[in-house]
Amino acid sequence: MGKQLIAHAALAMWSLGVIGAAQAQQVGTDAAARAAARQAAGNSDSDKVDRVEITATRAVNAVDVQQVAAAITVLQPEGLAKFGLGNLSDIARLVPAMSVQEQGPGVNNITMRGLVVRGIVPSEIQDSSLVAVYVDEMPVTLKSGNPDLRVLDLERIEVLQGPQGTLFGASAMAGAVRQITQKPDTNDLFGSVEAVGSRTGGFGGNNHNLRGMLNVPLKDEVAGLRLTAYSGADSGYIRNDFNGATTNAVSTNQGRAALRIRAQSGLVIDASVTASNIKGGINDAYGKLAPFTTYALLPQKSNDALQLYNLAVHYDLGGAQLVSSSSYLQRDTQYATAAQYPATAFIFGGKNPLMASAYTIDNAVTDFAQELRLNSRDGGPFKWTAGAFLETGKRKLRQEQPTAGFDARFGDTRNFPGYSSQANDLATTPDNYFSGRQDTRSHQAALFAEGTYTVFDKLDLTAGLRLFKGTQDFDLHFSGLFGNLVGATPAAPTGSPETSSSSATAQGANPRFAAAYRIDQQHMLYANAGKGFRYGGNNQPVPFNFCGVNAPATFAPDSLWSYEAGSKNTLFGQRMTLNVNAYLSNWNDVQVFNKLPCTYYFTQNAGKIRSQGVELDTSVKLTRHASIGVNAAYNHAYARDAVITGIAAQNIPAGARTPYAPRVAASATASYRIPLAGSDAIGLAASYAYKGRAYTNFAAAQGSYAEIPSSNTLNASVSYLTGGIEVGLFGTNLTNGNKVSDVTTNSIAIQPGDTLFMARPRTVGLRVKSRF
């Protein structure tokens, strides 16, 4: 590890050396000015809709989102903070094109525009993400485990719908989520402290968190430091019928330090360190028990320890700006759920007593990413971006099934006196019927460029291309009774350890084209077409004698072409924005997930999916003090042709709807500000989000098919602002209309129904924030 850190630091320092001794412009505006502008926008007496600027185009300067030829939803963090919210699920509820399946803290899966074929499989490390997640310039994407960071001190959140492969790479085949942080101010000393206390209904209890921010100017106009910290405890709300305790309480401790240095008149260096530790449980309940009730013989818990390091440099070369971003991520997660039902059913025929078994998964992930990018600075008709990207990462997954009393019971039932799972089946510990090790090492490199030419100040024509190549090496070792299935049959399950080593390599090109026609300053028509791409990978070996299936060792990349046309409009003297778009995406060589009755699974390229729909995004300034916003989306994603997998029960009928994809989604927000004496004010706000029902597989005939019910989420708040003090009352999920966030279907007779993953019930609280 020490050598890796030294190597990464050396490459980061090399980036600084490349940027050497030239002059650069000042990058952006001071953090205090931005904060003041945001507060003024939220509390202003203007009767116009606020202008929203973004950096998703990766140009030198931020641009008005109304002038970008793509569907982009921008969220202000204050819109979530007033309700005590801020994680990825909260973001998704306000973005109709985006959905999140969530099973616990940091155990989630982001989907966009219906481009999804499978749910969360904690032991699967080959299922690459379709939606990229970024913190500033740092990629932090991890399929089924995107980090829940509440300490980021955000300026805004940019959600880009549709493939973003040209500028953001292979993980952005369906879209990207960019979390843009506040940058340190080099002039002023200021800060804030916020305390939140709340109570969750049902089996829930008291919750509390404390957040602080301090900006310290180290040298006027030269250097500034911004420190943020978050500590919180959220009560559990799932009751364990075994002992009456709640099982899914969460404690979160996070900190972040950001440094900005204006090394000379234009050379700007931003460095940041983020550390997070989240300890929690799993939000699961059983469908045939009382609502919000599970049954677990052992504690269910998760732990997520994360460190993020980033060094970003902006440098002016005269006609162009050079940007370097060096990022390092280290993440260790532990995940343990009670597995008494599969352990008892698979090995002991479902006969009592239930075995106290734990299903444990440990992940260790390290990733280093380096990007160098040149952006044009000339004000002429041609604007361009070009760069190179390098990423290398390692992932180590350890899976165990420790089961109290397993060895003795197995020896008795199988007439094997003195049986030891460690000695006889090579598990890592006694009383352990499965030990698994999966290791991956991946590398990718890319070159990208995008240019826009403006014709007659009316028409923008854009073309871009990303060339890429990636390799993944995969090593696997399974042992223990359920790992030793090489040569085994159902009648004689004892075999020998399974081992596998394979490698997958892919390369290709992602083009993108766009055209935007500005009728006038308030009306724009646009169209774009782009290719999205996802790398292939390596399968776990599937023992033929036990499962009856010859599975491929590797699977190939999949890709899609997406076409979008839309209009962006500012109406009624800038009192309303109205954006609408329609899209069609054709996804080919889809990486289809095949889950076998023998509990093994594999991925193969066997599908063609089409996703089409329309999206609406509007905001209205009703009066100087009242605003509303409405977003809505209709999506129809389905299998274009019948998919024949070689396993009858896994075949996908033509026209079958993609799983985990709501057909209809919508959200609405409203705010009203009541001015009082001086600068005092009362603020009222509410948000409503609807997600239609979805299903866990393509068709009922495939099995593992269950409905994820529709959800309605209503939040409301009232706040009083006086001077630098803000006091607010809030309520979330007020109608308890959001209950089930994910479902895992059940095939075990002794288990009490499907596993339901539950959203937090109604929560009501008080928040106090002081700015100084």
Disulfide bonds with the S-S distance in Angstrom:
Cys547-Cys598 1.91
